[in-house]
Structure formats: structure tokens, C-alpha cells
Amino acid sequence: MISIEREELKSALDRLCKVASAKADAGPSHELKFKTKKGGIVVQATNDIKTLNVRYAFSGSSCDCDEEVEFCIPGIPLSQAVSLLVGDNVTFTQSGRSVLIGTDRGGDEQEHSLMGMSPKHWTGRPVFDDDRASFDVPRPILCGVGRYEGFSCHADIALAPITAVFLRVRPDGTLEATSTDQARMSFLDIPMTCRSVTINPPNDSAPASTAPPSKVKRDTEGFTFMLPTTAASVMPSLFGPECDWIAVKANENRATFSHGPLTFDIDNERNVENYPTIRERKIGEPAFSWIVDVAELRRIVNLVATIAMRTLCKIEFDRSGKVVISGVGGVEKGSKSKQTIKPIEVDGDLFADSENIIEVSCADLVEALSVPTADKVAIGLSNPAGAATGSLFVIEQTNEPKWRHVMLRSTEAV
């Protein structure tokens, strides 16, 4: 029999079930694997395609085990049962594939059991021991990556790796995040935020000259890996506000994130070296940028979106000193909305030889404006030399964290 402190078990199961599947026919992803190990108890969960794995290690006064056991239990039913049980500790007694679940306040007349798969058929991830890079990152920063970058990733899994956020950690601790779906690009820069940064070459035993050129370049700039949007979205639920720093280990194939007894293990998106080098492209600084109030900008864009959410909205920087945002209905062209906002301050000169107008996806603009955490943002147009797409619309949050979002001119809603 094993015993686990009930409140900690509830908290652990809540996190594990963020990854485990609720579908009864999902096989291993529907089940949690329990195993006693070195005087403690380790519980593991995996997702449907086994790319996300979570493990929680109970130890010390939170658990007690008098024998070596290993069993599987459906995760969601177990979490529901533990929340309804009464007592300070939850006990598990194994009998074949059936596990009797009780508490230290239960009686002989009470019985609750769950049957799971054979633990021999549940394979988890081995302990991470071949990392190429390791560092610690503040929890708000890491959990914020999904907010600032995830929405710009492509939803079509066939277009991997632009389905994930591209992360770079530089030797000085600077964290950079980049995402794109080809029609828009987001850049997040947080200088010197990571600590205890260690970056090793791909193969310590090989001479530097034999390393592939892409690897040599990567090492001089820092270490890069991909954070899938599924992992980014679940990160805040796994690592709550009680976490301060999250320890990260990564190589070209996988990464682990850990704090205290919880470890989150993810598979890296393949073909990272083929990720578009959009940071190195000459997107250019905006020729001009106007500072506007975020709340008011959101209000008028959302108002236009009531008409044009499924089509385009036109953004015009008027020479009289106002921004005009307008749109027409996708079906009923007679439906239209035209709104204006006065900038708080202006910087740079409007284009003299071209229209200071751009059309972008209205839905994309609404989504982008939900991201900034500052009260003000700079908006403007960039016209990089030789750009086949013409002008680019730029939204920039200049205070920490520094975030820039770039939208290409659209000819149809996306």
C-alpha cells in the first residue's frame, strides 16, 4: 500500500490532467502511471501523441510506501475521486490491474476502485541527461511567451516548424522569441533575463571545424529550440504563481522545464534549422510611428470588426494628424464602419511619394491588439527596400517586455 498527502495529490493531479487525455479510449494518454522510486512516488502523464510529458515526484513527509509497486490509473476519474474523498491522506492498494483507493478516514464499508492498463504497456520518457543547454528563466517570462507569440504561429501542422515559437537564449541571458504564420510576425526581446546559462557545443569530442555550419552559427549566437503552441498554452497551468524560476534543459530533440517536484518534458519541432530567419531579414525600422492609447485603439478596431471581422480593415495615417481605421461587410458591402483616433505623439515623417495606407486582416489585427500589456503602443508603417510585399504595418510595445508585431499587406481576409 502507498499513501499520499491528499492536498498535494489534488494539486499534482490537476496539473497532470492538463496533459492527460479525457478520452477513455485514448490508451496510455488517458492513464497516469504510478511508481515507487527511491523512497518516493513518481506519477507520470503523457498526451495523445506522446510529445508532451509531465512527471510529479512525491517525497518526504508527503508520501509513504512500504513496497515497490507500479500501476496505471485513468487520470480524470482519479482526479475527480480524490476531490470527493474525505481525509488527510489518500491510500492506494494494488490488486492486479485494479487499485483500491481510500483514505485514512475510510471504513470497511467504503470501497472505491479503478482499473487501469498494464504498466508494462505505458512507456514514459527517460530522465534528461544529454542536454546541450541549461538555464533558469523567471516564471512570468516563460509563461508569457505563449501570450505574446503563440497566436502568430501557423495552425496547419503540415507547415511545421512555423507551428511553434522559435526561442533563442544568448550567453548573456537574453531571451528572444519569434513566431510567424507567413502573413504576420511577432518578436519578443527580454535582455539578460535568464540566469545560470550554460551552452555546450553539439559534440564535445569533435573538432569545431567538423561541426555543420548551421550549428557553428547557432553556438556563436546562443542556443535555439522550438516551443510548440500546445506546450506554451499549458505552461501557466503547470507552473503556478508560486513558482519563481523555472529550470530549463534542452537539446535539438527535446526540452524539459522543472520547478520543485514537477517536470514538463516536450519534444522539439523538427527542422529547426529551416525556420525562417525573419529576425535577420531587413524588415527595417518603421519610417514613422505614432504613439496611441491601447484601450482606445482596441475599442475602435473592435467596432470596425463588428462589420469587417471576416474581411479586411484599412489603416490610414492621415496627414491631418489622425489614424483612420475602416472596413466594409464581407457579404453586405453596404455595411461599413469608419473610426478615427488621435495620436498622443508622433515620430518620423509620413511617406512623401506613396499612400500611407495599408489593408490587413481585421481578425488578425483584433488578435494582435489583445496582446500588449502597456497602456500605449507605437503604430506605423515600414517600407523596407526591395520588399515584394510593399509596406508593413508595425505595432510596438517599447517598455518591458519589448514586443514588436509586423503584419503584411493583405489582399483577402485570412
N, C-alpha and C positions, 0 to 999 in steps of 0.2 A: 504493500500500500504506500502511496505517496500523499503528502499533504502540502497545500499551498495556501498562503495567506489570501483571503478572499478579495480584499480591496485591490491588492496588487494584481491578482489574477484577472479581475474585471478590467482593469486598465490595460493590461497586456493583451487580453482577448479583443478589446476594442480596436487596438492598433493592428493586430494580426488579421482581423477580419476586414480591414480596409483593403487587404491584398487577396485574401482567400475568396473563392467564388461562393455565391449563394445558391448556385445551381446544384441540385442533388446528384445530377448525372455528370458532373464535371470531373469526376475522378479525383486524383491527388489534390487538385486545387480547391476542392470542396472540404478537404480534411486538414487537420493540424496534426503534426507528428510530435509526440512527447517522448523524451528520452532522458533518463538519469545519466549524469555525466560529472565525474569528479566532485561528488558531494552535492551537486546541484541538479537542476532540471532545466533542460533546454526544450523550447517549443518553437516549431518552425511552420511557416506558411509560404505558399507559392501561388502565382497567378495562373490563368488558364494556359498560357504558352510558356510558362516557366522562365520568363525573362526578369521577373521581379520576385525577390525572396526576402522574407523577414524572419529573423530569429530573436527570441527573447530568452535570456538566461536568468532563472531564479536561483538565488544563492543565499547563504547566511541564514538569518532568522526568518526569512520569508517562506522557506520551504523545508520539508523534511522527507527523506526517503530511506527506507530500511532495506531496499533491494534494488538490483539493476533491472529496470523494466523499459519497455519500448512498445508504444501502441499509437494508433491513429484514432481520431475522433472528428466527426463532422464539426467544422468550426462555428458556423452560425447557430446551430441548435445548442452547442455547448455554451456559447456566449449568452444566449437567451436564458438557459437554465441557471447559470451562475448568478445572473442578475436577480433571479427569483428565489434562490436559496437563502436560508437564514443561518447565520453562524459566522464565526471569525475565520475559520479555515475550511477549505474545500478538500475532500479526500477522493482519491481515485483508487479503485481496487480492480485489478485486471483479472478477467476470466476468459481466456481465449481472445477472440476479437471483440468481446463485449466488455465494457468498462462500467462498473457501478460507481455512480457519483453521489456523494453525500457530504455532510458537514459534521463538525464536532458537536452540533446540537441536534443531530438527527436521531431517530429511534428505529427499532427493528421493524416497525410497521410502515416505514417510509422506504420507497425504492424508486430510484431513477437511474436508468442505464442507457448508454448509447453504444451502437455497434459501428465500428469503422473498418476500413480496409486493412490488409496485412501490411505492417510497417516495412516489410521487405520490398514492397512494390512502390514505396514512397521514397524517392531519392531527392535529397536536398543538395545544396551547394557546399563544396568543401571550404574549409577555412581559407581566407585570403592570405596567401603567404608569398606572392610573387609580384608585389606592387612596384610600379615604376615611379610613382609619385605619391607623396603623402603631405597633408597639410590640415590645419584646423580652420574652419570658417564660422563666423557668427551665425547663429540660427536664423535671425531675421533676414540676413543677406541671402543665404542659400534658399530659404523658403520663399523669398521674394523673386527669385529668378523666374519661377513659373508665371507669376503675375505680370512681370514686365516683358517676358519674352515668349511664353508658351503660345499665345494667341497668334503670333506671326508664323508659326510652323505650319507646314503643309499637312493636310488631313489624310492624303492618299498614301497609304503605306508603301505603295509601289514606287514612290518617289523618295524613299529613304536615301541618304540620311537627313534631308531637309525637313523630315518629320520630327526632328529633335533639336534641342538647343545646343549650340556649339559653345563649349566652355574652354577658356584658356586661363591657366594660373601661371603668372610670371614669377620669377625667382624673388622679386621684391614683395610678393604677396598681393599684387594687383590682380583682381578678378575681372575678366571680360566675358560677356555673354553676347552671342549673336544668333539671330534667327531670321528665317526668310521663307516665304512661300512663292517667291519669284515676283509677285506683284507688290510686295512690301518687305521692308527690312527693319529690324529693331536692334539697337546697340545699347548695351548696359556696361558702364565702366565704373568700377569701385576701386580706387587706388589703395594699395597697401592695406588690404582688409584681412587677408589670410595670414596666419602665423605658423611657425614651425614648418616652413616649406622645404621639402626635400624632393629633388628631381634627379633621377638616375638615367644614364643612357640606356638605350634599348637592350644592349647586350654588353655587360661589363667585361666579358672576356674577349670581345672582338675589338680590333683596332678601330679607331674612329673613322679611318678612311674607308672602311668596308661597309659602314652604315649607309643605308639608302639616303639619297639627297633630301628627301622629304622629312626623314627622321632627324637628320642633322639640323635642318632648319627649325624643326619643331623644338629641339632641345635648346637652341640658342634663344628662342622666344619664350620658352616655358613649356608646360605640358598641356595638351589638349585632349578632351574627350567629349562624348555626346551625352546629354541628359534627355532621355525620351520624355515627351509631354506627359505620358501616363505616370512616370516616376515623379516628375516635377509637381503634378497636381496632388499626389498623395503625400508628399513630403511634409506639409504643415500638419497633417493629421497624425503622422507617425511621431514627429518631433514637436511636442507641445511647447508652450511658452516657458515651461520650467527648464528647458534646455538653454544653455548659454552658447556653448561652442559645440560644433559637430565635427568629429574627426573623419577625414576622407582619405581613402586609399584607392588608387586607380592604376590600371594598365590599359593596353589597347583593346582589351576584350571585356573588361568588367570594372565596376567601381563599387565600393562599399562605403556606407555612411553610418556612423555609430555614435551613440551617446549613452553612457551608463550600460544597462543590460540589453539595450535594443541595437540590432544591426540590420541595416537595409542594404540589400545586395541587388545590383542591377546589371543586366547585360548591355554592353555598349552597342550603339548602332554601327553597322559595318560601313566600310568605305569612307571612313572619316577623312582620309586624305583627299577625297573627291568633293568635300564640302566646298561650296562656292566661296572663294576668297573675297567676300564682299567688303571686308574691312580694308583690304589692300587696293580695292578698286577706287578710282578717283571720283567718288561721289561728290566731293567738294563741299566747302562751307557754303551756307546759304548766302546768296548775293545780298539779301536783306532779311531781317527778321523783326517781327512786331510782337511786343510783349502784350499778352491779353489775359484777362481773368478766366481761369479754367471753368469755374462754375457757370459763368455766363456763356462761354463758348459751347459747353456741353448743352446748355438749355436751348440755344438757337439751332444747333445741329440736330438735336433730338426732335425739335419742332419740324425742321425740314424733313427729317426721317419719317415722320408720320405720313408724309406724302411719297417720299422717294427712297424708302429703305431698300427696295428691291431694284433700284436703278442707280443713277449717278447723281452726285451733287457737284455743283460748280462753285469753286472758291475764287473770288476775285479780290485782288488788292487794289482798291480804287485810289486814284491819285488825289482825291479829296481828303484822304486820310481815314478810310474806314474799310473794314473787311466785309464783303458781301457774300453770303452763302445762300444758294438757291437750288431748287430741284423741282422736277415735274413728275407726275404719276407715271408708273410703268405701263399701265393699261389706259387709264383715262388721262390723256395728255392735258386736259383742261384743268386738272387738279395741280396746283402749284403752290410753292412757298418761297418767299424771299425774305431773308433776315440780315441784319447788319450788326456789327459790333465795333466799337471804337477801341483802338489800341491804347494801352497805358503809356507806352513809349515806343519809338521806332528807331531802327538802326539800319544803316545801309541805304542804298538807292534802288528804286524800282527799275526794272529793265526799261531801257530807253527805246530799244528797237524791236520789242516784241510785246505781246499781250501778257499782262501779269495775271493770267487766268489759268487754272488747271481744273480738270474734272477727275474725280476719284470715286471709287465705290463708296456709296453712302453708308452701307453696313460696316465696311472696314473702318471708316472714319469714326463712326459711333463707338466701335470696339476699341479703337486706339485711344480715344479721349476718356475712356473709363479707367485707363491705366495710371496717369500721373497722380502723384501724391502731393505735389506742390500746389500752392494757390494760384500761381501764374506759370505760363509756358510761353516759349517763343515759337512763333509760326512764321514760315516764309517759303521762298522758292529758291531752289538751287538749279543752276543751269550748267552742269559740267560739260567741258569741252568734248566734243565728239560723241556725246551720249545720243544713241539712236532713239531713246525714249523721250527726248526733249526735257522739259523742266521736271523737277522732282519737288513734291510737297514735303516739307520737313516740320516735324513737331519736336521741340527740345525742352527737356526739363534740365535746367542748368545746375540746380542745387543737388545735394547728395540724396539718393544715388543719381549720378548723371545718366540720363536716358535720352536717346535720340531715336525717333521713328521716321522712316522715309517711305513715302508712297509714290509709286509710279503713276503716270498719267494713264487713265483708263478710257477705253472706247466702249466698254459694255460692263454691266454690273457683274461682279464675281462673288 
